[in-house]
Structure formats: structure tokens, C-alpha cells
Amino acid sequence: NTPVASQSTSKIWKLMEKYLPNSKEAIQSSVVNHVEYTLAKTRFDFTLLHCYQAVSHSVRDRLIEAFNDTYQYFNNKDVKYVYYLSLEYLIGRCLQNALVNLELEGQYKEAMLDMGYNLESVYEQEVDPALGNGGLGRLAACFLDSMATLNYPAWGYGLRYSYGIFRQQIKDGYQVEVPDYWLDRGNPWEIERLDVNYQIKFYGSITKKVEDGKERTIWEGSEIIVARAYDNPIPGYNTFNTINLRLWRSLPSSEFDFKSFNQGDYFKALESRQRAEFITSVLYPNDSTYAGKELRLKQQYLLVSATIQDAIRRFKKKRKEWKEWPKYNALQLNDTHPALAIVELMRILTDIEGLEYEEAWEVVYNSFAYTNHTILPEALEKWGVELLGNLLPRHLEIIYNINHIFLEKISRKYPNDWRKLSTLSLVEEGTHKTIRMANLSIVGSHAVNGVAALHSQLLTTNLFKDFYELRPAKFQNKTNGVTPRRWIRCANPGLSALLNDVVGSDDWILDMDILKNFQKIADDPAIQNRWMQVKRQNKEKLYWWVKERCGVDLNIDSLFDIQVKRIHEYKRQLMNILYVIRRYLDIKKTPAEERRKLFVPRSIMFGGKAAPGYITAKRIIRLVNAVSQKVNNDQEVGDLLKVVFLPNYNVSNAQVIIPASELSQHISTAGLEASGTSNMKFVMNGCLIIGTMDGANVEIAEEVGEENMFIFGARVEQVEELRNKMRNSNYRDYFGPRLTEVCDAISSDLFGYKYDLDALLDTIRNKNDYYILGADFESYCEAQQRVDNLYRNKSEWTKKSILNSLRSGKFSSDRTIRQYAEEIWDLEPCEIPNPSKSEKER
Ligand code: OAK
């Protein structure tokens, strides 16, 4: 890092002070230049893929200008940063999003059309970076968009997995997982930072040394690898601010194999280099379940250690006192996955920087905050002490230390309360002793939040009750949100144009709450008509998508009824498909001439991935496909009922599916879905929800009005009692005849696959029906009847659709991020001056 001589610096500054112009000609020449000089393709022969790559590079050039200026400006202003730490980011495709946020989509569309390319086909060339499982990863991506848009000084930190979540194929009705090597055509968006590398240590031993009467601990790792930074610019909308998502990739370090090379074992040395690269190779494909594998712990520590080192390097450049750290840094833990960051910062402060334990704790405690994303017990991370102590011996020691000091305080406050002591402890005793990462996260953070009002309340009354009683002020709620840029502006251009006309500007993109002022349009027949036209166009797009991928011909006039999310028992896709069968049996029982009077034609679609080892979830997919095969080929039923499984649900497919949907299902057992975020996307896009009073559905009902949703099922307070009732009775008694008949039909082999499907049904027939499908089924059927009744009245349906959309303002992630910034991070926005329009229009 040799400084450049000041004279040449000013020369360079002169050369760099001009920004890329945005005229059609300038865009075209930058694209063509990239075809020739970046891709080394001839102008006379380049494919659509090359076109996508060149266009992306030309957009990236613009992002880089803004990105470098942004952090330079933040640095000059000496601002406080938030560091968002997450093992997952589901950012989705970048090109359209970047163009929309830079407000250049129109210019690029025209420039490309002039060169003979349709920009939408160019978009389709992009792979969807899928470095996450589901809700938690997508939330992180929405948050980055809002942090950039609202000009917050922020950094996202994560891992650059070579393989994202698997691609889901359906073969003979079963899910098949195909590896997602998403980088095989390169990634024009990322910037590899050859000069940003940090050493990461594993294993080894600790020694204690006494220096000047003070004990010092030295941890010597026996395996050393390197984490290298890959930067991904995240542009804000309607601002020049562009922030960074920094993803780490593991690489071998020269120190790592020094020994083996010296011992002359060449192949062994190469093997160990490959092991280092393997760490960031694969994303663990489990959603809300804990795997407990050493490789996963290595991933977590790599993220944590590299990020903390990076943050410290930045902090030290300003040479501030350690006690000033919390004034300049907020660290947000996206669930417990990066919780070791608390311990890593403690280790560096005490072992390396020489701070006293209490001083270090002040620094750590006041900068960290933790978000919980689930109360499912199977998701709670608990690392075995042997595993943790072997991989990170010093970290385990520090955890014991934190726990010791914490429990001492507890026993002073609650003498002889052994129950409290054992529930609050960071250590779970037993034959297999473990470290509870949630307890560590709570103890080490000054703020803890849930992701919807109901969820946050359940944290304080159930899962974290004792912690809440200890420090109630620490516990907060931050209801999730989603970005209207990707989920309306990009995904639903028709609706965006309509909203622009209604509002008279596109101000709603930054302020969704203003839509509330236009509720009177919901009754306007002309608007209703246009609203229906937009929905129909979106349905047509999905129609072709389904025809091409599933070979099913849907009736565009049928009600598009959709449930897309990870497949999980608590989300109750099983209840949905059992109802589909109920409907099928009812149609078959009805005389042909009465069928159309009694049943609204429906196209019921399911989509979502099952974790590869989750057998019950895979059987649910098998059942959906078995029903689909039977029903879709039944001539008698025709277009009254179609059932489709939409393969490989991901962000880019969601952008087609959500705007086309009319009814969407969010039907988890009350209390089990922390928030849900697709429910918000559906509502924004004018979709009606059939759902339980769970997660953010409760707040959606508050905003849009219960009369504009189809709410059913047991409330949270009733669930336990229903479970107890069922435990002592035969399933035939509490299922009732309608659900029993459905189960009997499946067991009679009506749909084939008897072995798998009986095993699936046994999860509700003989395993106590933990998710209370049996108890909620009748109320679900009634809600479905209300759906049919309303859909017959197009105008009433459309009115509710409009109101859903106009009242969804609360669920913009802009609102959520403002709350985090003000109530947890204590963070001020910092907007960089926008280079003048005249400069850019040259
Ligand atoms: C994933 C792994 C471990 C723990 C939680 C998750 C997760 O994805 N949780 C989901 O987070 C979303 C964002 O907060 C919520 O909307 C979902 O309800 C929740 O299941």
C-alpha cells in the first residue's frame, strides 16, 4: 500500500472526477466496449449471454463509481457503521434491480432495443444467486436494499458459497437435488479484492503466560487458512449511496501447508489446500433445523473472524479508544449463526489488545444485538463442547468464563433458584454437554428482537421468559418488511405503472404509506377494470411459465391459488393438499350439471424446497404430485380443478409467481411461523390471504382489515389444549368425517404411492398430530368456502385486492430498517451528494 505521490494523485483525481454519462450513445458504447475489451468477443458475433455479461459490466461500472464514493464519504464524515452479519443472503438477480435503483431502466431498454436486443430477454440470462435457504436469507437481502436506499452507513457480511441452495428437479413426482454451481459463467457483479485477506485459525492449543504480573492467554491455531473478500455493490434507490455486501471465500494460506511441503509430502499438502477451499464451498440446505456439523462451525467462525478483523482494521485507522467502539460500530446478528462474533471480539480485546475482562465486555455488550427468527426447538443451535473445544479451544474457554460471571450475578439475584440457573446457563449439562448459542447471543447483546409482534411476545413469555424477567428492557420487536423496489417495481411493472397513475408520481416507492390516501379508488369501476387487467397480464405470464415447465394447461380465468415457501410440517402444505383432495371428491360426487354452480374453477399451485434429509417434507411433495397427476387427467373434472407443483422455487421465480397470484396461503399452526415475509409480498401485489392468526398475518389483518382476508383456525392460546385433547382420542373422532374420508381415499391407493403416503398420513393419524391439522381442518374448509363465494363477485374481490395493496405500507422494509437504526443501532443516515444531473447527462 505505497502512497501515491501527491502530484500524481491530483492528476489522477482530475482524470477520475468525471462520471460515466447516461445518454443512449454513452450506454451503447460502454456495452460494446465490454463486448470487445472485457469479454474479448467480436462485435459481429456475440450471443444473448454475452450481451447480458457486457450490459452487466457496463452497469457495474456505474455502481463502482457510486460505491467507492460512498465509502470514501462515510470515512471522511467519520460515521457510525452497522455491520449486518448473516450466513445467508438470497439477493436474487442483480441486473434489473440495479437499473431500477439507478433509475436507468428506461435508458438501457431503449439503448438495447436500438441495438436489436430486448432487455427483458437479457435479464433472463442471469443466474439467480441463491446463497440462502428461505425467509432469513431473503430478509437480509431486503434489508440491504433498504439500508442503501435510506442512506445508512452499513456493511453486509456473509459467505461466498461456490454452491448455493440446490436446484430442485421433480422426477417421477419426487424431489431430486441438483448441485447449484452458480459461478460457472462467471459473476460480473462481484469485485474480487486480492488485497483484502485475513488469516483464520482453527484447532491448536492454548498457553498461559504471566507478563508484568498479568496473565495472558495465547492461542496457537494448528490449521491456518485465509478468508478473501468479494465485494457486491448494493445500490440504493433514488440516491447515489451504494453499499457493500462483502462475502468471504476460504483459500489456503501459505503457512497452512508449510509443514507438509517441508516434510516432502506433496500430495498431502495439496489435499490440505483443497480442504481449506472446501470450507466456503457449500451452503447447508436446512431451513430452521440445526445440523451440528464441524464444517458448518468452521463456516460460522470464518465469517465471524474475518468480519471482526475487517471492522477492527477500519476502526483502528481512526485510532480511537476501544471504549469508543460502540459509538462507531453496531453489529447485528442474523439469528445465532454468527453468534461466535461476540466471543471473537472478546478474545481479540482481552488476549491481543490487552483489555481487562470488564472493559472488553462493555465494548462487546454495547455493540452487539441479536435477532431471533424462530421458536422451533429443532432450529436452536447447541454446539457440543467437544466439537467446539477442539476446533476453537480459546473460544470455549471464554464462553465458560462469560457463563461463570453471568451465573454468579444470577445466583446473587435469585439465591438457590436452581431452575433459573440451569435454564439461563450458556451450558446445557447432560451426557452430551452443549453450548446454547441463543443464550450466548442474549447475554452478549444489549438488544434482542423477534420479527413480528406475536413472535416477539412469545419470546418474552415462552422461549426466553427467564431472560425477559431478568432484563425486560432488552427485548424488542421489529416486524419484518420487504423491499417494494424488487417486489413491486421490478416484479410487477404493470401494477407500478397503475400506482404511478393513481398517485400522480412514483413517490410510493419510497413512501408506501401514501398509498393509504387513495383508498377511494377501490370502488371506482374504471380503476377496478385496470386493476383486473394488470392481474390478468401477470396471470398470463405465469400461465406460460407453468406450461413450459410443468406441461400443464391452466385456465387463465380460474382462481390462481398459491402456496410457495419451504416445505415444512409446521407450514402445513399437507393441510392444503388434503383440502384439494376434499374438493376433488366433492366435485366427483356432484352431478355434472351442478358442478359449475357449486365450485369456482381453481388452479392450486404449490412450490418450495424440502431439506434433502427431511423425509416427511419430501413425501408432501410426492403427495402433491400424485394428486396433480390424478386430478389434472380426470376428464370429468376438466378445468374446475388443476393442481401443479412449481419446481425450484427461488427469488426469480417468486417474481413471476407472486404478482400472478389471487389467493395465497399462509396457514402455519398458530405460534410457529415467526413472521413470514412472502405474505407481505403477496398483499402488496393485491393478493388475498387465507391464513391463520400467526406471525405477521396478525399485523396484516390489523392493517388491511380482517374482512379483507380469510382468517381461520385455532389461535395461539388454544393450540396446547387442542393437542392435549387429541392425545387421548382416536383420530377418526376428532378428524371428523370429511378429513377421515380424505385419508381413507389416500390409503385406498386412489393416488398410488401407498407406502410413502401412508407413512405421511401417519404423522397426523398416529403421531399426535403435533401441528393440529385435524383440529383446524373444518375451519379451513369453511374459509375456503368464503373464498369461493367472494370470487364469484369480481368487483367485490377486486375491491379487496386493491385495499390489500394500498394498506400494505407498514410492510416495507424501509419502515423496519428505520426502526432498527433508531431503536437498536443508534445510527444516523449519511447521504452522499449526488453528482449533478447535468454532469450525468453529458
Ligand atoms: C432459518 C434458520 C434458522 C432459524 C430461522 C430460520 C428462518 O429462516 N426463519 C424465518 O425467518 C423469517 C425472517 O425473519 C421469518 O419470516 C420466518 O417466519 C422464519 O421462519
Residues whose N, C-alpha, C, O or C-beta is under 5 A from the ligand:
A	BS01	OAK	G134 G135 L136 L139 D287 S288 D335 H373 T374 A379 V451 E673 A674 S675 G676 T677
